[in-house]
Amino acid sequence: MTSPSFAELDALTTESLREQAFAKARAKHDVGFFWSVFKNLPDAGDAASLDGAPNSIGPTVDEAVALWREFEGRDLGDREPLLRAAFIDYLSR
């Protein structure tokens, strides 16, 4: 089985790339790939700085929801080109 070419992958939407990369990572049980995606999401830095203290539960939940939405491919903001490149790289291996 051959890997798709860069041109074929680059022609796909970011959402399609994300779905295919996630499906490949799930099949390979590649936790490292998912972790690398999480670290590069726009709200990852904000979520990492929250300590989970009782007075920060609201922001913690809000950050978790924002992070999840980004993980699902929504609201990628200025990180979309970086994540798109990561998806293409992963799918071409």
C-alpha positions, 0 to 999 in steps of 0.5 A, spaced: 500 500 500 502 506 497 502 513 501 498 518 498 502 524 494 503 531 497 499 534 492 493 529 493 493 530 501 494 538 500 488 538 496 484 535 501 480 540 507 483 540 513 477 537 516 478 531 512 486 531 513 484 531 521 479 525 520 484 521 516 490 522 521 486 521 527 483 514 524 490 512 522 493 514 529 487 510 532 488 504 528 496 504 530 494 506 538 499 512 537 498 516 543 504 520 541 501 523 535 494 525 539 499 528 544 503 532 539 496 535 536 493 537 543 500 541 544 499 545 538 492 547 539 491 554 540 488 554 547 493 548 549 497 554 553 491 557 557 489 550 559 496 548 561 496 554 566 490 552 569 491 549 576 484 546 577 483 550 584 476 550 586 475 558 584 478 556 577 473 551 575 469 555 571 475 557 567 477 550 567 471 547 564 471 553 559 478 551 557 477 544 556 471 545 552 475 550 547 480 545 547 476 539 545 472 544 540 479 545 537 481 537 537 475 536 533 477 541 528 474 547 529 477 554 531 484 552 529 485 559 528 492 561 526 495 554 528 491 551 522 497 551 517 501 548 522 496 542 524 495 541 517 502 540 515 502 535 521 496 531 518 499 531 511 506 529 514 503 523 519 498 521 513 504 521 508 508 516 512 
